[in-house]
């Protein structure tokens, strides 16, 4: 690494609840199974707000948080497999592992250079910009984590004549639009809810039927439409909103009632989830908070499948697109704090991105 590149700028979190500050820090070297990425774009997530304000997944301060990044590989460790194509100069997106490393500065995404284990890195075709690529890591991994939580095999591939439906509540956000495309690729008919203003866009992503969750009759409308279509729904994904309407829909549209139906819940609706912690199969439906595999080896295998097998192939073939509209927050690293403040205002259907 050239001597002029021994330091870089980063947005530090000095203490719980404090504002970010920009400062220089030494540029670290990657370990054997890691890469060093020159960050070009950062997407902001609600988890970033939670880490800043409540100290979630932060062990000590000063910390560097942030998860969704895209950029160019500067250095790679000796154990990074060559067949993955993660070579120096490669355009990539990555899930910066600040959450798993509890805010350790080398691994947070809010900086110009970040260390990332190779499992969490995937290549970007030239057709995907850095700001579009930064939308993908958390959204796609959270989509797959929900399907994993719901017990759905990653190899699921339904035929159209199977008439298998999938309930997606709150489809307009980045996680919702990613889940829509993943479930559609598995052969499900997607019955999705979102504000009416997002319906046209979600139709282009593959939604089969769309409903406005603000409609007072939305539950009956979904049930009646699916029955008319001859479709059963045994699985659902709550990307935004409440658990109760999802359960009401699935309860009425289950296929084989001798088998348990499943709902994955991405929002931290712990008060509602508590009921299913006490009564795990209430109303014949298992409702669980979205979580990836807890075993480290299984987690790495899961992440490699999601990013380096499934998503890389879909991006290269043009079969998956970044589903959210993008709003670029000006100011480079200095603009991240303004972006986080804006994100608190319940941004809908738009992903906030900072370009470096």
N, C-alpha and C positions, 0 to 999 in steps of 0.2 A: 504494500500500500504506500503511495507517495507520501512524503513527509507533510505535505500541505493538507493531507486528508486524515491526519491523526486525531482531529477533533471535529465535532459536528454540533449543530443546534438541536435542542430538545425542549419540549414543553413539560416542565416538571410540575408535579402536584406536591407542594411543600408540606401540607398537613390536611387532615380530614376537613372537608368543607371549604377549603381555601380556593382562591382563583389560581389558574395556571400561570407559571412564570417561565419566560424563555431564557435559557442559559446554554453555554457551551459545555460539552462533556467529552471525555475520551471516547474514541470510536473503538469498540471491542472487536476482537477476532472471533470468528465462529469456531465452535468445537467440531469434532469429527463428523457428527451427523447434523450439522447446522449450516445455514447460509447467512451471509450478510447482505441485506437488501438496501439499495439506495431508493428511498421512498419518494414517489412522485404524486401519490394521491392517498388521502385518508378519508374513509367514510365514518360518520358518527352514529352511535347507537345509544339506546336508552341505558344499556349497561354502563356506558361511560359516565352518564349522569349519576348512576347509583354508586359507582366507584368513587367519584369525586365528592358527592355530598354525604354519603353514608360510610365510606371506607370499605365497601364490599370488595372482597378479593384483593385487599391491600394489607400487607403484613407490617410494613414499616415505611417511614418517610425520610427524605423525599422519594416519591415514586414516579414512575411513568406508566400511564395507562393507555388504553386504545387497542383495538383489535383488528379492524378492517383496513388493509393497506394494499397498494399495488406499486410496483416499481421495477427496478432492474437489479439482477444479482451482481454484486461486486466481488464477493469471495465465497468459496464453498469449502466445506470440510472434506477430508479424504474418504470418509465413509458414505458420502452421499452417492447413491447408485447412479451410474452413468446412463442407464437405460431410461431414466426419467427425463432426460434432456434438460436438467437444471444446471446449465452451464453458465459460466461468467458472461455477462452481457445479455442474458435471457430476460425477456419481458415476462413478469410474473405477477400474480396476486397471492396474498397469504393471510392466514389467520395468525396475527401476532399473539403470542401466548401469555400476555400480561396477566390474564385471569388465572391461569394455572401456575404461573410463577409469582403470583401475589404482588404484582406491581414492581418486580425487580427491574431496575432501569434498563438493563440490556435488552429486555424483551417487550417493552411497551411500544405501541404503534405510533404514539405522538412524538415522533422525532424524525430526523432526516436519514438516519441509518439505524437499522434494527436487526437483531439476531432472531432467526426463526428456525426451529427444527424442520428438517426437510419434509417430514410427513404433512406439514400444514401449508406447503407451497405448491402451486400449480402454474403451468405456463398459460400465457394469454396469446391468442392469435392476433394478428395485426388488425383484424376487424373490430377488436374490442379495445377501447381506449383505457388509459389508466384509471380515469375517474369511473368508468363503467366497471372495470375489473374490481375496484375497491368495494363495490356493492355486494360482491358475491360470497366471500368466505363465511361470514357469520350467517347470512341468510340461507345459503344452501346447506351448510352443516346443521343448522337448527331445524331446517325442513326434514332432513334425513334423521336427525335425532328424534324428532317427533314420531316418525314412522317406526323407528326402532323401539321407542317407548310403547307404542301401540301394538308391538309384537308382530309387525308386518315384515316378512322376509324381504331383504333387499333385492332378491331375484324375482319378485312378484311380476307377473306378466299376463294380465287378463286379456281374453279375446272379447271383441265387441258383443258377441252373443251371450257372454256370461252376465251381462247387465249388472255389473258391480258399480255401485255408486260410492262417492267419497264426499263427505260434507266438509267444506272449508269455510269457516266463519271468520270474517275479517280478512278478505283476500287482497286488499289493495296495497298493503305495506310490503316491505322487502321480503320478509319471511313468508307472508301469504302468497305473493307472486311466485316465489321460488317453490313453495310447497305445491302450488297449482301445477307448475310445469313438471315437477318430479312425479306427482301422482298421475298426471295425464300420461306420462311416458310409461307408466306401469299398467295402462289399459283401463283406468277408472274413468267413469263419467263424473265430472266435477260439478257438484252443486255448491255454488259459492255465494257468499253474501258480501256486500260492500255498499258504500254510498252510491247512489245512482250515477253520479258524475264519473265514477271509475269503471262503469260496466263495459263501455266500448273497448277500452284498453284490455280489460281482463278477458273479454271475448277473443281478442287477438292472441292471447297467451294460451287459449285452449279451454276456457270454462265452457261447460256444456249448458248449464242453466245458471242464471244470475238473479239474485234477489236483493232488495234493499232492506238491510237489517233495521232501518228506521220505520218500516211499515208495520203497523200494529198487527197485521195478519200474516206476518212473514212465516211463522211456524207452519200454519195451515197451508199456506201457498206452496212451501217446499214439499210438504208431505203429499199434498194432492197432485202436484206436478210429477213427483217421482213415481207415485203409484200409477198415474196415467202413462208414464214412460215405461212401466214394467221393470223399474230399477229398485233394487234393495240397497240399503246403506247400513253397513256394520262397522264402519270406521269413520272417524272424524278428526279434524285438526282445528283447534281453537287458536288462531293467530292473534286475534284481538277481540275483546268483548267479554261476555259472561258465559259461564258453564251451563246454566240452566236451559237456555233455548236450544243449545246443541243436544243436550240429553233428551229433551222433549222430542226433537226431530228423529234422532236415532232410535229412540224407544218405539216409535210408530212405524219405522221403516226397516227394522231388522229382518234379515232373511231367516236363517235357522235360529229360532229362539232358544234352542237347546244349547247354543254356543254363546259365549260372552262377546258382546260388542265392546269396542274400545274408542276412547276419546283422548287425544294428546292435548295438553293445555300448555301453551307457551307463556301467557301472562302469569305473573306470580300471584294468582288468585288463591292464596293460601287459606283464607277463611272458608271459601267454598270447597276447596280441595280437602279440608279437614274432615268433611262428612264422608268422603270416600276412603280416607285413611282409616276411619272407624268401621265403615261398612263397604269393603272393597268392591263388591259386586251388586251394589244397590241398583235396582231397576234393570238388572241384567247388563249393566254397562260399567266397565272399568275406566276410571278417569285418573290420569296420572300427569304430573308435571313433566315437561319435556326434559330429558336428560340423556346424554350420550353414555356409552359403556363406562363403567367405573374402573374396571381392570385396565391397567396401563397398556398391556400388550394388546388386549382386545380393542382399546380405544385407538391405538395407532393403526391397527388393521382396518378399523372402521373409517378413520379419517383418510387413509390411503385410498380406500375404495371410493369414498365420496369425491375427493379432490383429483386424485391422479388416475383413477380408472374412469369413473362415471362422468364427472364434470369436464375433465380435459377432452374426452372424446366428444361430448355433446357440444362443447364450444367450437371445436375444430370442424364439426359437421354443420354448425349453424342451427343446432336443434335445441339450444337453450340460450335465452337472451336475458341480460339484466332487466328485470321487470319493472323497476321503479323509475319514476321521473327524478331527475337530478337537479338540485339547486346548489351551485358552487358558492361557498362562503369565501369572500375575499380576505386577503391578508396573510396567506401562508400559515405558518405555525401560530403567528400572532392572532389569526382569525379563529382558531379552534375554540377559544373560550366564548366568543360571540355565537358560534355555532351551537355549542352546548346549551347556552342560555336560550337560544331560539328553539332547540329541540324540546325543551321543557314545556313549550306552549302547545303540545299535542299536535305536532305536524302530521298531516294525513296524506298518504299516497306520494310523498316526496322524500327523497333521501338527501341529507345534507352532506356535502363533500368539500374537503379542503384540498387544493392543489398546491404542491410545493415546487 
